[in-house]
Amino acid sequence: MANRKLDMGAAWTQATALMGANRDTLSAIAGLFFFLPAMASALLVPELSNPPQAAPPPDADPQLVMQAMMDQMTAVYAANWPLLLAVLAVQFLGSMSIFALLTDRGHPTVGEALATGAKSLPSYLAAQFATVIGVSLAIGIPLGVLSAFGGPAVGVLAALIALILIVYVMVKLSLIGPVIAIEGLRNPLAAMGRSWQLTKGNSLRIFLFILLLLLVIVVIFGLVSGVMTLILSAIGGSVATIGGAVIDALVSALTAVIFLTVTVTIHRQLAGPSPERVADVFE
């Protein structure tokens, strides 16, 4: 049987309807699992959102300047990895809980969604770990060897190819979360295979949809954040620091909710209605 084709307009319409219908519960979960952790990391590790930038000498080598910036950020991550890992784990739990909340298989309460999210989290983490290992072995190592022995030009080409392949794999495995949390498929490898099968014939549509959505969000949130940052900078002091953290955390939480809800609607279209939903229609 041929796979369903993604209707991007319908997916966005369904996503906005879902967000509107579940506004209160989504706000509660997003506040707990995305806003508060993001705000905590912004206040405790401000270098992540506002890295210190010393003006390089006029005759400085751009490559060395870029390398120095990368080394600086690497040092920040190395020094704060326990906090950042905890924030990531909390956000993963929030993601799985939102997937469970927005299922069309019944009408779970917030507590039931959180319980499902917690049960789904180990499978989701295992699938993500398997993805990283698989991509590293299948893509990273061969292209790394080719880059090492082929010279600078081959290295740039290899990096471009690697980027394209990584994006392709990310699109193909983008439905792992809903497959685990909504369909209840807890085997990580089976969930990866299910996501790969659901996205068959729709990879380009999904990529374009997410890319367009990302561009719109970056423009809108960037403008709002920029204006608010200018206002807070004029005030200065602790108000500016806390206000900037609030804005960054709010943007992070809103972005997460939008993308997670869109992922649910993409899954609904490609997987079709659940048996429970079909039964509800004919009751």
Secondary structure as the mmCIF struct_conf table of DSSP 4:
data_model
#
loop_
_struct_conf.conf_type_id
_struct_conf.id
_struct_conf.beg_label_comp_id
_struct_conf.beg_label_asym_id
_struct_conf.beg_label_seq_id
_struct_conf.end_label_comp_id
_struct_conf.end_label_asym_id
_struct_conf.end_label_seq_id
HELX_LH_PP_P HELX_LH_PP_P1 ALA A 2 LEU A 6
HELX_RH_AL_P HELX_RH_AL_P1 MET A 8 ALA A 21
TURN_TY1_P TURN_TY1_P1 ASN A 22 ASN A 22
HELX_RH_AL_P HELX_RH_AL_P2 ARG A 23 ALA A 30
HELX_RH_PI_P HELX_RH_PI_P1 GLY A 31 PHE A 35
HELX_RH_AL_P HELX_RH_AL_P3 LEU A 36 LEU A 44
TURN_TY1_P TURN_TY1_P2 PRO A 46 SER A 49
BEND BEND1 ASN A 50 ASN A 50
HELX_LH_PP_P HELX_LH_PP_P2 ALA A 54 PRO A 57
TURN_TY1_P TURN_TY1_P3 PRO A 58 ASP A 59
HELX_RH_AL_P HELX_RH_AL_P4 PRO A 62 ALA A 79
BEND BEND2 ASN A 80 ASN A 80
HELX_RH_AL_P HELX_RH_AL_P5 TRP A 81 LEU A 101
TURN_TY1_P TURN_TY1_P4 LEU A 102 LEU A 102
BEND BEND3 ASP A 104 GLY A 106
HELX_RH_AL_P HELX_RH_AL_P6 VAL A 110 VAL A 135
HELX_RH_PI_P HELX_RH_PI_P2 SER A 136 GLY A 140
HELX_RH_AL_P HELX_RH_AL_P7 ILE A 141 LYS A 172
TURN_TY1_P TURN_TY1_P5 LEU A 173 LEU A 175
HELX_RH_AL_P HELX_RH_AL_P8 ILE A 176 ALA A 181
TURN_TY1_P TURN_TY1_P6 ILE A 182 ILE A 182
BEND BEND4 GLU A 183 GLU A 183
HELX_RH_AL_P HELX_RH_AL_P9 PRO A 188 LEU A 198
TURN_TY1_P TURN_TY1_P7 THR A 199 ASN A 202
HELX_RH_AL_P HELX_RH_AL_P10 SER A 203 ILE A 235
HELX_RH_AL_P HELX_RH_AL_P11 GLY A 237 ALA A 271
HELX_RH_AL_P HELX_RH_AL_P12 PRO A 275 PHE A 282
#
